Amino acid sequence: IKVETEVRYFFFSSRRRHTRCSGVSWARRCVQETDLYTKAVRKMLRDQYPNSKAMYWFSPENEFVQYQKGDILQWWGTDKALAQALEKMKDQKFVLNNNEHLYLDCGVGNLYGDGTWCGSYKTWKTIYEMPLLESKQIIGAVVSLFGELVNDQVVDS
């Protein structure tokens, strides 16, 4: 597929592939699968859009992936772990998207009536009070509202 417009960024999420990687028995296989996926994504991106950049969902649990210099990582970790990630991943740029401040669907539970995995409801005050870590590696931030939890109680229409 060839798009007739300039494509500057591609977002590829391998986040869900990592959920089972914490078990010792799965660790080697997860690393291999993730590396294969990442290499295939990169090749497709470079073949179709040689001037574009890849962005990957990133948290401390998938820091084992071999990202290339210039890849952009969408940070899905905590404020506390961000400084460590910036230090470890010096060749990458980051877009912040942590759940402590930037997830609008937190605090309302899930589809099954259970509690929320990401703490209390995030108000605009919570978002604006997010501590900013000054780093040339941070190029922006994004606020998330995941579709599986969007309804008339979450969005004012």
VEXLOTI-453731 format. One record per residue (C-alpha): chain; x, y negated, z negated; residue number from 1. Coordinates in Angstrom, 1 decimal, padded with zeros to 4 digits. Layout:
<pts>
+------+--------+--------+--------+--------+
! senu !     px !     py !     pz ! drengu !
+------+--------+--------+--------+--------+
!    A !      X !      Y !      Z !    NUM !
...
+------+--------+--------+--------+--------+
</pts>
This chain:
<pts>
+------+--------+--------+--------+--------+
! senu !     px !     py !     pz ! drengu !
+------+--------+--------+--------+--------+
!    A !  000.0 !  000.0 !  000.0 !      1 !
!    A !  001.4 ! -003.3 !  001.0 !      2 !
!    A ! -000.1 ! -006.5 ! -000.5 !      3 !
!    A !  000.2 ! -009.6 !  001.7 !      4 !
!    A !  000.9 ! -011.9 ! -001.3 !      5 !
!    A !  004.0 ! -012.4 ! -003.4 !      6 !
!    A !  003.9 ! -010.1 ! -006.4 !      7 !
!    A !  006.2 ! -011.4 ! -009.2 !      8 !
!    A !  005.4 ! -009.0 ! -012.1 !      9 !
!    A !  004.1 ! -005.5 ! -012.4 !     10 !
!    A !  002.9 ! -004.2 ! -015.8 !     11 !
!    A !  003.4 ! -000.5 ! -016.4 !     12 !
!    A !  002.2 !  001.0 ! -019.6 !     13 !
!    A !  003.7 !  004.2 ! -020.9 !     14 !
!    A !  002.5 !  003.5 ! -024.4 !     15 !
!    A !  000.1 !  006.4 ! -024.7 !     16 !
!    A !  002.8 !  008.9 ! -023.5 !     17 !
!    A !  004.7 !  008.1 ! -026.8 !     18 !
!    A !  002.0 !  009.0 ! -029.3 !     19 !
!    A !  003.2 !  012.6 ! -029.6 !     20 !
!    A !  006.9 !  011.8 ! -029.4 !     21 !
!    A !  007.3 !  011.5 ! -033.2 !     22 !
!    A !  007.3 !  015.3 ! -033.7 !     23 !
!    A !  010.7 !  016.9 ! -033.6 !     24 !
!    A !  009.5 !  019.7 ! -031.2 !     25 !
!    A !  008.3 !  017.2 ! -028.7 !     26 !
!    A !  011.1 !  014.7 ! -028.9 !     27 !
!    A !  013.3 !  016.0 ! -026.0 !     28 !
!    A !  010.4 !  016.6 ! -023.7 !     29 !
!    A !  008.9 !  013.2 ! -024.4 !     30 !
!    A !  012.2 !  011.5 ! -023.6 !     31 !
!    A !  012.5 !  013.4 ! -020.4 !     32 !
!    A !  008.9 !  012.7 ! -019.3 !     33 !
!    A !  009.1 !  009.0 ! -020.1 !     34 !
!    A !  012.4 !  008.6 ! -018.3 !     35 !
!    A !  011.0 !  010.4 ! -015.2 !     36 !
!    A !  007.9 !  008.1 ! -015.4 !     37 !
!    A !  010.0 !  005.0 ! -015.8 !     38 !
!    A !  012.3 !  005.9 ! -012.9 !     39 !
!    A !  009.4 !  006.6 ! -010.6 !     40 !
!    A !  007.7 !  003.4 ! -011.5 !     41 !
!    A !  010.8 !  001.4 ! -010.9 !     42 !
!    A !  011.4 !  003.0 ! -007.5 !     43 !
!    A !  007.9 !  002.3 ! -006.4 !     44 !
!    A !  008.2 ! -001.3 ! -007.5 !     45 !
!    A !  011.5 ! -001.9 ! -005.9 !     46 !
!    A !  010.5 ! -000.2 ! -002.6 !     47 !
!    A !  007.2 ! -002.2 ! -002.3 !     48 !
!    A !  008.2 ! -005.5 ! -003.9 !     49 !
!    A !  012.0 ! -005.9 ! -004.2 !     50 !
!    A !  011.8 ! -009.4 ! -005.8 !     51 !
!    A !  009.3 ! -008.5 ! -008.5 !     52 !
!    A !  010.0 ! -007.6 ! -012.1 !     53 !
!    A !  008.7 ! -004.7 ! -014.2 !     54 !
!    A !  007.0 ! -005.3 ! -017.5 !     55 !
!    A !  006.6 ! -002.4 ! -020.0 !     56 !
!    A !  004.6 ! -002.0 ! -023.2 !     57 !
!    A !  007.3 ! -001.8 ! -025.9 !     58 !
!    A !  007.4 ! -000.9 ! -029.6 !     59 !
!    A !  010.1 !  000.6 ! -031.9 !     60 !
!    A !  008.8 !  004.1 ! -031.1 !     61 !
!    A !  009.8 !  003.9 ! -027.5 !     62 !
!    A !  013.1 !  002.1 ! -027.7 !     63 !
!    A !  014.8 !  005.3 ! -026.4 !     64 !
!    A !  013.7 !  004.6 ! -022.9 !     65 !
!    A !  016.5 !  003.4 ! -020.7 !     66 !
!    A !  015.2 !  000.0 ! -019.5 !     67 !
!    A !  017.1 ! -001.9 ! -016.9 !     68 !
!    A !  018.6 ! -005.4 ! -017.3 !     69 !
!    A !  015.8 ! -007.8 ! -016.3 !     70 !
!    A !  012.9 ! -005.6 ! -017.3 !     71 !
!    A !  010.3 ! -007.5 ! -019.4 !     72 !
!    A !  009.0 ! -005.8 ! -022.6 !     73 !
!    A !  005.6 ! -006.6 ! -024.0 !     74 !
!    A !  006.2 ! -006.4 ! -027.7 !     75 !
!    A !  003.7 ! -004.3 ! -029.6 !     76 !
!    A !  005.4 ! -004.2 ! -033.0 !     77 !
!    A !  005.4 ! -006.1 ! -036.2 !     78 !
!    A !  006.9 ! -009.5 ! -037.0 !     79 !
!    A !  009.4 ! -007.8 ! -039.2 !     80 !
!    A !  010.6 ! -005.4 ! -036.5 !     81 !
!    A !  010.8 ! -008.0 ! -033.8 !     82 !
!    A !  014.2 ! -009.4 ! -034.8 !     83 !
!    A !  015.7 ! -005.9 ! -034.8 !     84 !
!    A !  014.2 ! -005.2 ! -031.3 !     85 !
!    A !  015.7 ! -008.4 ! -029.9 !     86 !
!    A !  019.1 ! -007.5 ! -031.3 !     87 !
!    A !  018.9 ! -003.9 ! -029.8 !     88 !
!    A !  017.5 ! -004.9 ! -026.5 !     89 !
!    A !  019.7 ! -007.9 ! -025.6 !     90 !
!    A !  019.3 ! -007.5 ! -021.8 !     91 !
!    A !  015.5 ! -007.7 ! -021.9 !     92 !
!    A !  013.1 ! -010.6 ! -022.0 !     93 !
!    A !  010.0 ! -010.2 ! -024.3 !     94 !
!    A !  006.4 ! -011.2 ! -024.2 !     95 !
!    A !  004.9 ! -011.2 ! -027.7 !     96 !
!    A !  001.7 ! -009.2 ! -028.3 !     97 !
!    A !  001.9 ! -008.0 ! -031.9 !     98 !
!    A ! -001.1 ! -006.7 ! -033.7 !     99 !
!    A ! -000.5 ! -008.8 ! -036.9 !    100 !
!    A ! -001.6 ! -011.9 ! -035.0 !    101 !
!    A ! -002.6 ! -011.4 ! -031.4 !    102 !
!    A ! -005.3 ! -008.7 ! -031.3 !    103 !
!    A ! -008.8 ! -010.2 ! -031.2 !    104 !
!    A ! -010.6 ! -006.9 ! -031.7 !    105 !
!    A ! -009.0 ! -006.1 ! -035.1 !    106 !
!    A ! -011.2 ! -006.0 ! -038.2 !    107 !
!    A ! -014.4 ! -004.7 ! -036.5 !    108 !
!    A ! -013.9 ! -001.0 ! -036.7 !    109 !
!    A ! -013.9 !  001.4 ! -033.8 !    110 !
!    A ! -016.4 !  003.2 ! -031.6 !    111 !
!    A ! -016.7 !  006.1 ! -034.1 !    112 !
!    A ! -017.6 !  003.9 ! -037.1 !    113 !
!    A ! -014.2 !  004.2 ! -038.7 !    114 !
!    A ! -012.1 !  001.3 ! -040.0 !    115 !
!    A ! -009.8 ! -000.6 ! -037.8 !    116 !
!    A ! -006.2 !  000.5 ! -037.3 !    117 !
!    A ! -004.9 ! -003.1 ! -037.0 !    118 !
!    A ! -006.1 ! -004.8 ! -040.2 !    119 !
!    A ! -008.5 ! -007.6 ! -040.7 !    120 !
!    A ! -010.2 ! -009.8 ! -038.1 !    121 !
!    A ! -007.8 ! -012.2 ! -036.4 !    122 !
!    A ! -009.0 ! -015.8 ! -036.4 !    123 !
!    A ! -007.6 ! -018.5 ! -034.2 !    124 !
!    A ! -005.9 ! -019.8 ! -037.4 !    125 !
!    A ! -004.1 ! -016.4 ! -037.7 !    126 !
!    A ! -002.9 ! -016.7 ! -034.2 !    127 !
!    A ! -001.7 ! -020.2 ! -034.6 !    128 !
!    A !  000.1 ! -019.4 ! -037.8 !    129 !
!    A !  002.1 ! -016.7 ! -036.2 !    130 !
!    A !  005.8 ! -017.2 ! -037.2 !    131 !
!    A !  007.8 ! -018.1 ! -034.2 !    132 !
!    A !  011.2 ! -016.5 ! -033.8 !    133 !
!    A !  013.4 ! -018.8 ! -031.7 !    134 !
!    A !  015.1 ! -016.7 ! -029.0 !    135 !
!    A !  015.9 ! -017.2 ! -025.4 !    136 !
!    A !  014.7 ! -013.6 ! -024.9 !    137 !
!    A !  011.1 ! -014.6 ! -025.7 !    138 !
!    A !  009.4 ! -015.9 ! -022.6 !    139 !
!    A !  005.8 ! -016.0 ! -023.8 !    140 !
!    A !  002.9 ! -014.4 ! -025.6 !    141 !
!    A ! -000.4 ! -012.8 ! -024.8 !    142 !
!    A ! -003.6 ! -012.3 ! -027.0 !    143 !
!    A ! -005.4 ! -009.0 ! -026.5 !    144 !
!    A ! -009.0 ! -008.0 ! -026.6 !    145 !
!    A ! -009.3 ! -004.3 ! -025.7 !    146 !
!    A ! -012.3 ! -003.3 ! -023.7 !    147 !
!    A ! -013.3 ! -000.2 ! -025.8 !    148 !
!    A ! -014.2 ! -002.5 ! -028.7 !    149 !
!    A ! -015.9 ! -005.4 ! -026.9 !    150 !
!    A ! -019.5 ! -006.0 ! -027.6 !    151 !
!    A ! -021.9 ! -008.8 ! -028.6 !    152 !
!    A ! -020.4 ! -008.7 ! -032.2 !    153 !
!    A ! -016.9 ! -009.4 ! -030.9 !    154 !
!    A ! -017.5 ! -011.9 ! -028.1 !    155 !
!    A ! -019.6 ! -015.0 ! -028.3 !    156 !
!    A ! -021.4 ! -015.2 ! -024.9 !    157 !
+------+--------+--------+--------+--------+
</pts>
